[in-house]
């Protein structure tokens, strides 16, 4: 939880304060979405090592709540905050941000639902969970390039 809070506030507020600005409603929406995004990511890695954490006496959310309840909670957080974020950005006509949130929410939901399906081979999940920003960024860059091309042609 702490890691998600540190990353989300740093990425949301630090650039604004460095540039001498003031946080807006958008800043807070982005911060909450990023917090959920980072919280889910760190909890996914806790899901991978439930047995080791339990043996070591480390009480993570998956150890305490179990895998099914943890997946349900993460899915609820992901979908709810994704929908709220998308709704907010639709209302301010920021459609590229809606696309970003939709892609990030869908990708994160895929990770939540599939993270424990690969047995002891965690390499596949690690690549996707650690590389999610790269994957989402490349997808959005391609989408933005295509939309600019379409706008230029028409």
Z-matrix of the N, CA and C atoms (Angstrom, degrees):
N
C 1 1.449
C 2 1.523 1 111.08
N 3 1.329 2 115.70 1 -42.83
C 4 1.459 3 120.17 2 -177.98
C 5 1.522 4 111.32 3 -64.12
N 6 1.312 5 116.07 4 -41.82
C 7 1.462 6 119.91 5 -179.47
C 8 1.524 7 111.11 6 -61.14
N 9 1.325 8 116.95 7 -43.34
C 10 1.465 9 121.04 8 177.75
C 11 1.513 10 112.15 9 -61.31
N 12 1.326 11 116.35 10 -40.71
C 13 1.465 12 120.92 11 179.70
C 14 1.527 13 111.33 12 -66.17
N 15 1.318 14 116.38 13 -43.25
C 16 1.468 15 120.39 14 -179.99
C 17 1.530 16 110.88 15 -63.34
N 18 1.329 17 117.05 16 -48.90
C 19 1.459 18 120.51 17 -179.51
C 20 1.523 19 111.82 18 -63.50
N 21 1.323 20 117.01 19 -44.85
C 22 1.469 21 119.07 20 -175.71
C 23 1.523 22 112.03 21 -67.07
N 24 1.328 23 117.76 22 -42.39
C 25 1.467 24 118.78 23 -179.76
C 26 1.528 25 111.07 24 -70.13
N 27 1.324 26 116.62 25 -37.94
C 28 1.464 27 119.60 26 178.56
C 29 1.526 28 111.03 27 -62.93
N 30 1.321 29 116.91 28 -48.21
C 31 1.465 30 119.94 29 -177.58
C 32 1.521 31 112.90 30 -72.04
N 33 1.322 32 117.79 31 -27.16
C 34 1.468 33 120.62 32 -177.74
C 35 1.523 34 112.99 33 -87.12
N 36 1.319 35 116.74 34 -44.72
C 37 1.461 36 120.01 35 -169.85
C 38 1.526 37 114.52 36 -99.59
N 39 1.314 38 118.33 37 -34.17
C 40 1.464 39 120.40 38 -175.75
C 41 1.527 40 113.03 39 -57.55
N 42 1.343 41 119.87 40 -47.22
C 43 1.477 42 118.51 41 179.04
C 44 1.530 43 112.59 42 -60.14
N 45 1.310 44 117.13 43 -36.63
C 46 1.470 45 120.53 44 -179.64
C 47 1.522 46 110.54 45 -66.71
N 48 1.331 47 116.20 46 -44.86
C 49 1.464 48 119.33 47 -179.31
C 50 1.527 49 111.80 48 -68.92
N 51 1.323 50 117.22 49 -36.56
C 52 1.466 51 120.29 50 177.86
C 53 1.524 52 110.56 51 -63.04
N 54 1.337 53 116.64 52 -38.07
C 55 1.463 54 120.97 53 179.72
C 56 1.524 55 112.86 54 -83.22
N 57 1.332 56 117.31 55 1.85
C 58 1.458 57 121.16 56 176.88
C 59 1.512 58 114.72 57 79.28
N 60 1.312 59 117.42 58 17.14
C 61 1.463 60 120.88 59 -179.41
C 62 1.515 61 112.55 60 -92.19
N 63 1.300 62 114.69 61 -178.63
C 64 1.460 63 122.07 62 176.38
C 65 1.524 64 108.69 63 -118.79
N 66 1.326 65 116.62 64 143.74
C 67 1.467 66 119.16 65 178.14
C 68 1.529 67 111.30 66 -62.95
N 69 1.315 68 115.68 67 143.22
C 70 1.461 69 122.25 68 177.02
C 71 1.529 70 108.24 69 -113.73
N 72 1.318 71 115.46 70 179.98
C 73 1.469 72 119.48 71 176.46
C 74 1.526 73 110.22 72 -59.34
N 75 1.320 74 116.61 73 -37.09
C 76 1.463 75 120.79 74 178.83
C 77 1.522 76 110.81 75 -61.83
N 78 1.316 77 117.46 76 -39.00
C 79 1.460 78 121.24 77 178.09
C 80 1.520 79 110.48 78 -58.59
N 81 1.316 80 116.39 79 -44.68
C 82 1.463 81 120.45 80 -178.85
C 83 1.527 82 111.59 81 -68.95
N 84 1.321 83 117.63 82 -39.12
C 85 1.473 84 120.81 83 177.76
C 86 1.528 85 109.73 84 -62.76
N 87 1.319 86 116.64 85 -45.88
C 88 1.462 87 120.83 86 179.00
C 89 1.524 88 110.22 87 -62.99
N 90 1.317 89 117.58 88 -42.06
C 91 1.459 90 121.24 89 179.89
C 92 1.527 91 111.83 90 -61.76
N 93 1.314 92 116.97 91 -43.54
C 94 1.470 93 120.71 92 179.14
C 95 1.526 94 110.40 93 -65.73
N 96 1.327 95 116.80 94 -42.87
C 97 1.464 96 120.20 95 178.86
C 98 1.528 97 110.45 96 -62.95
N 99 1.329 98 117.41 97 -45.22
C 100 1.464 99 120.36 98 179.02
C 101 1.522 100 111.67 99 -63.89
N 102 1.332 101 116.86 100 -38.31
C 103 1.464 102 119.93 101 177.51
C 104 1.523 103 110.03 102 -58.56
N 105 1.319 104 116.73 103 -48.14
C 106 1.467 105 120.47 104 179.67
C 107 1.526 106 110.23 105 -62.08
N 108 1.312 107 116.28 106 -42.00
C 109 1.459 108 122.11 107 -179.12
C 110 1.532 109 110.78 108 -59.97
N 111 1.331 110 117.26 109 -48.74
C 112 1.464 111 121.37 110 -179.85
C 113 1.527 112 111.80 111 -70.99
N 114 1.327 113 117.33 112 -38.23
C 115 1.461 114 121.36 113 177.91
C 116 1.530 115 110.11 114 -60.35
N 117 1.319 116 116.46 115 -46.37
C 118 1.463 117 120.70 116 179.49
C 119 1.525 118 110.13 117 -62.86
N 120 1.321 119 117.05 118 -43.56
C 121 1.460 120 120.75 119 -179.00
C 122 1.525 121 111.19 120 -59.92
N 123 1.323 122 117.93 121 -46.40
C 124 1.465 123 119.92 122 -179.06
C 125 1.525 124 111.30 123 -69.10
N 126 1.318 125 117.54 124 -33.92
C 127 1.464 126 120.44 125 178.32
C 128 1.525 127 110.84 126 -69.48
N 129 1.335 128 117.46 127 -32.68
C 130 1.466 129 120.14 128 176.30
C 131 1.524 130 110.96 129 -58.97
N 132 1.324 131 116.97 130 -40.46
C 133 1.458 132 119.51 131 178.82
C 134 1.525 133 111.26 132 -70.47
N 135 1.327 134 117.77 133 -29.77
C 136 1.465 135 120.45 134 173.33
C 137 1.527 136 110.72 135 -66.29
N 138 1.328 137 117.20 136 -34.08
C 139 1.464 138 121.44 137 179.20
C 140 1.526 139 111.10 138 -63.67
N 141 1.281 140 116.29 139 -29.39
C 142 1.457 141 121.24 140 -176.84
C 143 1.524 142 112.07 141 -70.41
N 144 1.312 143 117.73 142 -27.36
C 145 1.462 144 120.49 143 -172.13
C 146 1.525 145 112.24 144 -122.94
N 147 1.317 146 117.24 145 42.43
C 148 1.464 147 121.21 146 -177.95
C 149 1.528 148 110.95 147 -61.86
N 150 1.317 149 117.36 148 -44.66
C 151 1.469 150 120.58 149 -176.93
C 152 1.524 151 110.50 150 -63.76
N 153 1.327 152 117.14 151 -47.24
C 154 1.464 153 120.54 152 179.30
C 155 1.518 154 112.52 153 -63.71
N 156 1.335 155 116.69 154 -41.61
C 157 1.468 156 119.91 155 178.33
C 158 1.521 157 111.10 156 -64.29
N 159 1.331 158 116.46 157 -41.28
C 160 1.465 159 120.17 158 179.88
C 161 1.529 160 110.28 159 -63.47
N 162 1.337 161 117.25 160 -44.40
C 163 1.467 162 121.18 161 179.40
C 164 1.523 163 111.96 162 -64.66
N 165 1.336 164 116.47 163 -33.55
C 166 1.469 165 120.85 164 -179.62
C 167 1.524 166 112.51 165 -84.42
N 168 1.331 167 116.96 166 -5.39
C 169 1.463 168 120.24 167 -179.65
C 170 1.517 169 113.77 168 78.57
N 171 1.323 170 117.06 169 19.00
C 172 1.463 171 121.49 170 178.74
C 173 1.524 172 107.93 171 -89.43
N 174 1.313 173 116.83 172 121.75
C 175 1.463 174 121.18 173 -175.07
C 176 1.530 175 110.34 174 -96.94
N 177 1.317 176 115.74 175 87.94
C 178 1.461 177 121.19 176 175.08
C 179 1.527 178 108.57 177 -90.86
N 180 1.301 179 116.72 178 170.81
C 181 1.470 180 120.27 179 179.08
C 182 1.528 181 111.16 180 -59.35
N 183 1.340 182 120.24 181 -47.06
C 184 1.466 183 119.04 182 178.33
C 185 1.535 184 113.62 183 -62.99
N 186 1.328 185 117.79 184 -33.63
C 187 1.464 186 120.44 185 176.97
C 188 1.524 187 109.62 186 -67.32
N 189 1.306 188 116.30 187 -44.50
C 190 1.465 189 121.74 188 -177.02
C 191 1.530 190 112.37 189 -72.01
N 192 1.329 191 117.67 190 -45.83
C 193 1.467 192 121.49 191 -172.47
C 194 1.522 193 113.61 192 -97.74
N 195 1.323 194 118.02 193 -19.35
C 196 1.461 195 120.79 194 -175.02
C 197 1.518 196 110.71 195 89.26
N 198 1.311 197 115.38 196 161.04
C 199 1.466 198 120.30 197 -175.92
C 200 1.529 199 113.88 198 -65.79
N 201 1.345 200 119.36 199 -47.71
C 202 1.477 201 118.01 200 -177.67
C 203 1.532 202 112.96 201 -60.61
N 204 1.318 203 117.28 202 -43.63
C 205 1.465 204 120.25 203 -179.42
C 206 1.527 205 111.23 204 -69.30
N 207 1.319 206 116.81 205 -36.86
C 208 1.465 207 120.40 206 177.21
C 209 1.525 208 110.49 207 -62.94
N 210 1.330 209 116.99 208 -45.21
C 211 1.467 210 120.33 209 178.74
C 212 1.527 211 110.99 210 -62.98
N 213 1.325 212 116.56 211 -39.92
C 214 1.466 213 120.16 212 178.43
C 215 1.527 214 110.61 213 -64.01
N 216 1.327 215 116.82 214 -44.68
C 217 1.467 216 120.69 215 -179.93
C 218 1.529 217 111.01 216 -63.87
N 219 1.329 218 116.99 217 -45.23
C 220 1.467 219 120.16 218 179.72
C 221 1.521 220 111.26 219 -64.35
N 222 1.324 221 117.04 220 -40.12
C 223 1.467 222 120.62 221 177.72
C 224 1.519 223 110.97 222 -63.48
N 225 1.324 224 116.50 223 -42.17
C 226 1.465 225 120.84 224 179.30
C 227 1.525 226 111.05 225 -62.73
N 228 1.323 227 116.42 226 -46.28
C 229 1.470 228 120.92 227 178.54
C 230 1.525 229 109.97 228 -61.55
N 231 1.321 230 116.94 229 -48.41
C 232 1.460 231 122.05 230 -176.67
C 233 1.526 232 111.92 231 -60.70
N 234 1.312 233 116.80 232 -51.61
C 235 1.467 234 120.50 233 -176.01
C 236 1.524 235 111.46 234 -69.54
N 237 1.329 236 116.97 235 -41.51
C 238 1.471 237 120.21 236 -179.53
C 239 1.524 238 111.13 237 -63.36
N 240 1.330 239 117.10 238 -51.27
C 241 1.465 240 119.21 239 -178.25
C 242 1.526 241 111.76 240 -70.74
N 243 1.324 242 117.72 241 -31.27
C 244 1.463 243 119.97 242 174.12
C 245 1.519 244 111.25 243 -62.78
N 246 1.337 245 116.42 244 -43.38
C 247 1.471 246 120.66 245 179.22
C 248 1.525 247 111.32 246 -66.70
N 249 1.333 248 116.91 247 -42.18
C 250 1.470 249 120.23 248 179.21
C 251 1.531 250 110.24 249 -64.38
N 252 1.334 251 116.84 250 -44.38
C 253 1.464 252 120.14 251 178.39
C 254 1.516 253 112.28 252 -62.41
N 255 1.324 254 116.83 253 -44.22
C 256 1.471 255 120.44 254 178.61
C 257 1.526 256 110.37 255 -63.02
N 258 1.319 257 117.08 256 -43.45
C 259 1.470 258 121.56 257 178.87
C 260 1.533 259 110.42 258 -59.55
N 261 1.337 260 116.68 259 -44.80
C 262 1.464 261 120.69 260 179.90
C 263 1.531 262 110.52 261 -59.65
N 264 1.326 263 117.01 262 -48.88
C 265 1.462 264 119.95 263 -176.02
C 266 1.525 265 112.67 264 -71.43
N 267 1.329 266 118.15 265 -29.80
C 268 1.467 267 120.09 266 173.26
C 269 1.522 268 109.29 267 -62.97
N 270 1.331 269 116.94 268 -41.31
C 271 1.465 270 121.25 269 -178.21
C 272 1.521 271 113.92 270 -68.31
N 273 1.332 272 117.34 271 -20.37
C 274 1.470 273 118.64 272 176.10
C 275 1.532 274 110.81 273 -107.54
N 276 1.331 275 115.84 274 15.14
C 277 1.471 276 122.94 275 177.28
C 278 1.528 277 113.58 276 57.98
N 279 1.313 278 116.91 277 37.39
C 280 1.464 279 122.05 278 178.00
C 281 1.531 280 107.99 279 -105.66
N 282 1.326 281 115.30 280 77.13
C 283 1.459 282 120.32 281 -169.83
C 284 1.521 283 114.14 282 -73.52
N 285 1.321 284 118.14 283 -27.48
C 286 1.466 285 118.07 284 176.53
C 287 1.527 286 110.24 285 -68.18
N 288 1.330 287 117.14 286 -32.80
C 289 1.461 288 120.82 287 175.98
C 290 1.525 289 111.08 288 -69.26
N 291 1.340 290 116.32 289 -34.85
C 292 1.469 291 120.20 290 175.88
C 293 1.527 292 109.22 291 -61.88
N 294 1.324 293 116.14 292 -43.69
C 295 1.463 294 120.35 293 178.16
C 296 1.527 295 110.86 294 -61.84
N 297 1.320 296 116.75 295 -44.13
C 298 1.463 297 121.12 296 178.22
C 299 1.524 298 110.90 297 -57.85
N 300 1.318 299 116.85 298 -48.16
C 301 1.462 300 120.63 299 -178.85
C 302 1.526 301 110.82 300 -66.03
N 303 1.321 302 117.26 301 -40.29
C 304 1.468 303 119.98 302 179.26
C 305 1.527 304 111.18 303 -62.78
N 306 1.324 305 116.96 304 -44.66
C 307 1.464 306 120.82 305 179.88
C 308 1.527 307 110.39 306 -66.06
N 309 1.329 308 117.06 307 -46.22
C 310 1.465 309 120.52 308 -179.88
C 311 1.526 310 111.36 309 -62.72
N 312 1.330 311 116.87 310 -41.21
C 313 1.463 312 120.73 311 179.92
C 314 1.527 313 110.72 312 -66.14
N 315 1.324 314 117.35 313 -44.39
C 316 1.470 315 120.89 314 179.46
C 317 1.527 316 111.10 315 -64.52
N 318 1.318 317 116.76 316 -43.18
C 319 1.463 318 120.74 317 179.83
C 320 1.525 319 110.51 318 -64.39
N 321 1.329 320 116.34 319 -44.84
C 322 1.459 321 120.68 320 179.81
C 323 1.523 322 110.88 321 -63.98
N 324 1.329 323 116.98 322 -39.84
C 325 1.464 324 119.83 323 178.62
C 326 1.526 325 110.84 324 -64.02
N 327 1.311 326 116.73 325 -38.16
C 328 1.466 327 120.34 326 176.39
C 329 1.523 328 110.46 327 -61.54
N 330 1.328 329 117.00 328 -42.91
C 331 1.465 330 120.33 329 177.16
C 332 1.524 331 111.30 330 -62.02
N 333 1.323 332 117.32 331 -44.27
C 334 1.467 333 120.80 332 -179.34
C 335 1.530 334 110.42 333 -59.17
N 336 1.309 335 116.20 334 -45.10
C 337 1.465 336 120.16 335 -174.75
C 338 1.525 337 113.55 336 -75.53
N 339 1.324 338 117.87 337 -23.49
C 340 1.466 339 119.89 338 -174.72
C 341 1.519 340 114.37 339 -114.21
N 342 1.309 341 119.18 340 -0.47
C 343 1.460 342 120.80 341 -169.53
C 344 1.520 343 113.95 342 -63.30
N 345 1.329 344 119.42 343 -29.57
C 346 1.463 345 120.23 344 -177.45
C 347 1.526 346 113.04 345 -104.06
N 348 1.307 347 118.41 346 17.92
C 349 1.465 348 121.29 347 -176.27
C 350 1.523 349 113.88 348 -91.87
N 351 1.297 350 118.53 349 2.75
C 352 1.457 351 119.32 350 -172.56
C 353 1.521 352 112.94 351 -115.09
N 354 1.335 353 116.83 352 22.74
C 355 1.461 354 121.13 353 174.79
C 356 1.510 355 112.86 354 55.82
N 357 1.318 356 115.83 355 -133.61
C 358 1.462 357 119.88 356 -176.59
C 359 1.525 358 112.50 357 -86.10
N 360 1.325 359 118.20 358 -6.74
C 361 1.459 360 121.46 359 178.54
C 362 1.526 361 108.74 360 -88.13
N 363 1.319 362 115.84 361 95.79
C 364 1.461 363 120.49 362 -175.78
C 365 1.521 364 112.80 363 -92.17
N 366 1.321 365 117.51 364 -2.75
C 367 1.458 366 120.02 365 -175.84
C 368 1.509 367 113.62 366 -57.57
N 369 1.322 368 116.83 367 -44.84
C 370 1.464 369 121.25 368 -179.74
C 371 1.524 370 110.72 369 -59.75
N 372 1.327 371 116.27 370 -49.45
C 373 1.466 372 120.36 371 -179.05
C 374 1.523 373 111.55 372 -66.64
N 375 1.326 374 116.39 373 -38.18
C 376 1.463 375 119.69 374 179.08
C 377 1.521 376 111.42 375 -61.34
N 378 1.322 377 116.34 376 -43.17
C 379 1.465 378 120.23 377 -179.59
C 380 1.523 379 110.12 378 -60.52
N 381 1.331 380 116.30 379 -45.97
C 382 1.455 381 119.16 380 -177.49
C 383 1.521 382 112.56 381 -73.44
N 384 1.326 383 118.34 382 -37.76
C 385 1.463 384 119.88 383 -179.92
C 386 1.528 385 111.15 384 -72.58
N 387 1.334 386 117.52 385 -42.41
C 388 1.465 387 119.99 386 179.22
C 389 1.518 388 111.87 387 -76.30
N 390 1.316 389 116.67 388 -30.12
C 391 1.453 390 120.37 389 -176.88
C 392 1.510 391 114.22 390 -97.27
N 393 1.337 392 116.61 391 13.41
C 394 1.465 393 118.81 392 -175.09
C 395 1.523 394 112.61 393 -60.86
N 396 1.316 395 118.01 394 -35.92
C 397 1.459 396 119.83 395 -179.90
C 398 1.527 397 110.77 396 -67.50
N 399 1.317 398 116.56 397 -36.80
C 400 1.461 399 120.11 398 177.61
C 401 1.525 400 110.14 399 -66.79
N 402 1.326 401 115.90 400 -46.95
C 403 1.466 402 120.51 401 -178.76
C 404 1.526 403 110.74 402 -62.33
N 405 1.326 404 116.82 403 -48.26
C 406 1.465 405 121.11 404 179.82
C 407 1.529 406 110.16 405 -64.02
N 408 1.332 407 116.98 406 -41.88
C 409 1.460 408 121.01 407 179.83
C 410 1.517 409 112.84 408 -62.65
N 411 1.327 410 117.30 409 -43.81
C 412 1.468 411 120.86 410 178.56
C 413 1.523 412 110.07 411 -63.83
N 414 1.327 413 117.09 412 -43.65
C 415 1.463 414 120.57 413 178.36
C 416 1.524 415 110.85 414 -59.56
N 417 1.328 416 116.80 415 -45.62
C 418 1.463 417 120.07 416 -178.35
C 419 1.524 418 111.95 417 -69.33
N 420 1.320 419 117.21 418 -36.00
C 421 1.462 420 120.47 419 176.51
C 422 1.527 421 110.31 420 -62.51
N 423 1.327 422 116.00 421 -43.41
C 424 1.467 423 119.43 422 177.83
C 425 1.524 424 110.61 423 -65.15
N 426 1.322 425 117.08 424 -42.09
C 427 1.462 426 121.35 425 179.70
C 428 1.519 427 110.73 426 -63.15
N 429 1.335 428 116.82 427 -43.53
C 430 1.459 429 121.02 428 179.69
C 431 1.525 430 110.48 429 -64.89
N 432 1.321 431 116.83 430 -40.89
C 433 1.469 432 120.16 431 178.81
C 434 1.519 433 111.22 432 -62.76
N 435 1.329 434 116.50 433 -42.48
C 436 1.465 435 120.47 434 179.24
C 437 1.521 436 110.24 435 -65.64
N 438 1.337 437 117.55 436 -42.46
C 439 1.470 438 119.66 437 -179.37
C 440 1.526 439 111.17 438 -66.17
N 441 1.338 440 118.20 439 -36.13
C 442 1.462 441 120.54 440 176.66
C 443 1.522 442 111.01 441 -68.21
N 444 1.327 443 116.45 442 -37.32
C 445 1.458 444 120.59 443 177.25
C 446 1.526 445 110.44 444 -64.06
N 447 1.312 446 116.75 445 -44.30
C 448 1.465 447 120.97 446 178.52
C 449 1.524 448 110.31 447 -63.29
N 450 1.333 449 117.21 448 -43.49
C 451 1.466 450 120.91 449 179.44
C 452 1.529 451 110.78 450 -63.52
N 453 1.326 452 117.06 451 -36.19
C 454 1.461 453 121.28 452 -179.85
C 455 1.534 454 111.35 453 -70.58
N 456 1.323 455 116.05 454 -38.63
C 457 1.464 456 120.85 455 -178.25
C 458 1.521 457 110.89 456 -71.71
N 459 1.317 458 116.86 457 -40.85
C 460 1.462 459 120.28 458 -176.88
C 461 1.489 460 108.67 459 -99.30
